Amino acid sequence: MARDIQGNSYEVDTTVLPGGEEAKIRIIATDGFNTTQDDSDGTFSVTRKAPEAYISQPNADIPLCSTRAISFQGDASDLEDQSIPDAAFVWSYGSTAFGTGRK
């Protein structure tokens, strides 16, 4: 989470941490020669995060033509569930779904 912390407190940005109901913190301190560590005594929860999806094809710089078929490709990342199954991808325009999968 951080290095070279000065002082006796540190505020953690939980938006970059995976969510979960039984989270713990481990503190590791070193002076370059000696090292020690301690784990939090209890657990706490961190809010789960939604997957972040993006379209990788077609590229935004490529002009589209209404007379040619358009091939879409996308992916997503998720802090909690590293692998997102193909079936979780649904391609839609408005309320009309027109495909599933990454491609």
N, C-alpha and C positions, 0 to 999 in steps of 0.2 A: 504494500500500500504506500509506503513512504520510506525515505532514507534521510539521514542527517537531521532528525527532528531535534529542535531546540525547545527547551521548556518541559513542563510536566503534563501536557495534554495535547491531544491531536484529534481533529474532527474528521471522521471518515465519510467519504462520499459514497453512500450506499447505492447510488444509481449505477455504479460500475461493478457491483458485486452480484453474483448469482443469488436468487431468492431461495429461501428455505425456512423451515420451521425450527430447525435445531442448529443454528449457526453458532460458531465459537470463534474467538480471536486468540491468536498466538502472537506473543510479543517476543522478539529476539533482539537482544542488546549486545553490542560488542564494542570494545575499545580498540580493536585491531589485533589484540593478543588474547584476551579472555572473552568468552561468549557465554551468555546465559539465556534462558527462555522461560516463559510462563504462559499457561493457557487460562482463558477465562473460566471461572468456577462453574457458571451455569450457561445455559443456552439462551438464545434470543432469536426472534424472527426477523427476516429481511424480506421485504415485499418482492414477490415474483415479478419478472419482467416479461413483457410481450416480445415475441420474435421481431426482428427487424428484417423486412423483405426488400428486395431490390430487383429491378429488371436489368439483365446484362445484355440482352439482345431484343429488339434492334437497338443499336447505339443511337443516342439522341442526335448525333450529327448526321445520320443517314436520312436522306429525304425518302418519304414514303409515297407510294403510288397506289391509287385505288384499284388499278387493274392487275396488281401483283399480289400473290399470297404473302402474308407477313408471318414470319416464324418468330415466336417469342421464346425467350429463355430467361429464367430467374433463379434466384437462390435466396436463402435466408440464414440468419444466425440467431442463436438463442443462448443466453448465458446459462440457463439451467439445463436444457436438453441439447447437448452439443449437436446431435444428429436429428435433422427434421425429415420425416419420411416424405417421399414423393406425393403420397395421397393427401398430404396436408396443403399442397399447393393447388389453389383454385383460381383460374383465370376468368375474369368477368369484366363486363362493360355495363356500368349501372347495376341493375338487378339481374342481368342475364349472364349466367355462367356459360363459357364456351370451351372450357378445357380444364384438365387437371394434370398435375405433375410439373416437374421443373422445366420441361420443354413442351 
